[in-house]
Amino acid sequence: MACMNNAQPHAADKPLSFTLPDGSVKTYPAPVTGEALAASIGAGLAKAALAIKLDGRLLDLTTMLTQSGAIEVITRKSPEALDLIRHSTAHIMAQAVQELFPNTQVTIGPSIEDGFYYDFARDEPFSLEDLPKIEARMHEIVARNLPITRRVMTRPQAVDFFSKKGEKYKVELIKELPADETITLYGQGDWVDLCRGPHVPTTGAIGQAFKLTKLAGAYWRGDSKNEMLQRIYGTAWADEKQLKAYLEMIKEAEKRDHRRLGRELDLFHFQDEAPGQVFWHPNGWILYSALMAYMRRKIEACGYVEINTPQMMDSSFWKASGHWDKYRPNMFVINEEGHENPFALKPMSCPGGAQVYLSNSRSYRHLPLRMAEFGHVVRREASGARHGLMRVQAFTQDDAHIYCRPDQLEDEVIAMCDLIKEVYTDLGLADSITIHFSTRPPEHIGTKEDWDRAEDALKHVCERINMKWVLNEGDGAFYAPKLDFVIKDAIGRDWQCGTIQVDMNMPRRLGLSYIGEDGQKHIPNMVHRAILGSIERFIGVMIEHYAGKFPLWLAPVQVAVCTITSDANSYAQEVYEKLKAVGLRTVLDIRGEKINAKVRDHSLQKIPLLFVVGKKESETNSITLRRLGGQAQEICTLDEALALAKTESTPPDLRG
């Protein structure tokens, strides 16, 4: 892997001062290594040290520190430790592979969320049976406790070194590095790799809390025109306890996989003739429609008007907005003879919504104007990136664009934050919400002044609202800073769903204006807002969060009426009709099966309520109530049962 070590430039010996996290200062008469600095603080810290962080930059322990600054010794308990461990474990895996399969070439192997991978070039494919062998060799390499060392080479030296090893992919990477970049190699024992680092100090420092998880194919440099490589994924953690918890979570996630539950609950399917597009079955469409109806009521109550814009428009709209240059490879484009510009199927709703704004003259009295659109959009996704409902090519986005005056901006964004929190609370996903405040990225459009104003507004919002937030520098959209809402599901996974983007650029580019109180034209602020994001993806998240056991108001089938004996069939039909009459989604089961079989079947379909009736219930005008997942039975009158079911099935926004 090619990453650069942030070694400090050498300077003449002079006293150096380093400020520790507790505010204390350590002073040294001359440059000192991170390893020596840790040892001077304490033997225990030196033993636990994995790396150091100087003024926010991670460095190897062997780095000679020649400049004063804020210093932190990174240990296994530090937030930065996992990336270091995973990055180094990727190297351990590559070494193990090349020891076991000598003719294999290594290419690129980064740390990723929850783990790492490495791509290998090998004529013979790996098999799942190879993973335990590779993993066992990795444990051996860790036990060797080899020092991990860094060395610098010139470009010709590095090319020659890897050419002699037959590593053509490394040679290609080296030749493409910027001319002024320092070329560094990291080695452990006789094994060496091209890498910027930093790394943990020894192979033993990685620990034994890792596991290889799967095999996949991957094109070199991500380009389908290049060679197909073999990718091995793994996970690594600071200790065995964390690894065990992660593996248990993965096991639980497999049980909750929305694709499997989608089949079992008859919600949806995919097929090759419509790649990345959902075929919704009746049960799935009921769930989808119930969620959409709820969202429409919520936004209407908050003063939004709903619009709908065309699915296909002239590409000039996306060129004007700035999307064309950025997203053109992900658009479905149609060239029509006789038309000057190509058409594009709508990948996002912003330009279309702006045309609705432009259709009338606007005054400051008309603002804020909150326009919502459940826009059906299409985006080209590589087949390998598609993943059930989580990554599709056609989806509906609960988009909205709010046009407002500068004096209204902060209050409007705060109202959006409140609305998003209300929705997540109603949907049972508000136990852990973290807002990621993302600022100007390196590649962006617009002026610094506009970006500064937008970022200042969002910073003030974060300071005013009572919600957890973190700064995510440089990760904003190319046209606007944003607040991304990250939620945790029932098994602790993070999902980024809602977003608020304060856009000072697009209104100017698209020619939006309003007449101010002074009678002059002004450019409105434009706020992009999504709560669920992709409706399809959000339903996938909910399926996995609830493991298919939806709240009563969302469940495709809410009540199953089951008979114990056939002489209760006519009464069961009466119960069924009364449930339907009060709006409950109900099925009637008068099969000649035993009641235990019926209970099992409807439990597998995750139906929340079972109304069980037999001869006794028909004679007393009552039912026996059973709830999904529970063993208790409750006998109540039919009227009581109807009232209970109607109350509990009421959507949260309609409850008194």
Beta strands, then each sheet from edge to edge (+ up, - down):
strand 1: 16-19
strand 2: 25-28
strand 3: 32-33
strand 4: 51-54
strand 5: 57-59
strand 6: 64-65
strand 7: 69-74
strand 8: 105-106
strand 9: 111-112
strand 10: 115-121
strand 11: 148-153
strand 12: 183-188
strand 13: 191-194
strand 14: 210-219
strand 15: 228-236
strand 16: 268-269
strand 17: 279-280
strand 18: 305-306
strand 19: 312-314
strand 20: 333-334
strand 21: 343-345
strand 22: 369-378
strand 23: 394-404
strand 24: 433-438
strand 25: 468-472
strand 26: 482-488
strand 27: 494-503
strand 28: 514-515
strand 29: 521-522
strand 30: 525-534
strand 31: 559-563
strand 32: 586-589
strand 33: 609-613
strand 34: 622-627
strand 35: 633-637
sheet 1: 2+ 1- 7- 4+ 5-
sheet 2: 3+ 6-
sheet 3: 8+ 10- 9+
sheet 4: 8+ 10- 15+ 14-
sheet 5: 11+ 12- 13+
sheet 6: 16+ 17-
sheet 7: 18+ 22+ 23- 30+ 27- 26+ 24- 25-
sheet 8: 19+ 21- 20+
sheet 9: 28+ 29-
sheet 10: 32+ 31+ 33+ 34- 35+
end
